[in-house]
């Protein structure tokens, strides 16, 4: 088995004539790839990117479920009370060439959908106790953040 090559200092002269000592390491391509992938995996772990992606996908699917709930159960009740499709309700302002339509029914429908999505997400966080999953900071991290805040 070959011994890995050691890094040797290299002198680089910039355009102003200043000398800079640099370390250039030419390693095996496998080592370089492994190092880059390791750095990427550390990034994913440190910034919880995978958890964020999973949460985004689950949130998107929850939105579809809630939208169907609103379409299937809530909207028909509102339609019964109002007497027509809520989404089609408009308010006509003006007359002739200077008229405008305000689609308040569509807005109400989207607002209801939003409210029910928020209620569902809040309920799931509380029922599944997801708010307890947040890890407390280490004492060292807490001290560092306090020092940064004082500056």
Secondary structure, 3 states (H helix, E strand, C coil): CCCCCCCEEEEEECCCCCEEEEEECCCCHHHHHHHHHHHHHHHHHHCCHHHHHHHHHHHHHHHHHHHHHHHHHHHHHHHHHHCCCHHHCCEEECCCCCCEEECHHHHHHHHHHHHHHHHHHHHHHHHCCHHHHCCCCCHHHHHHHHHHHHC
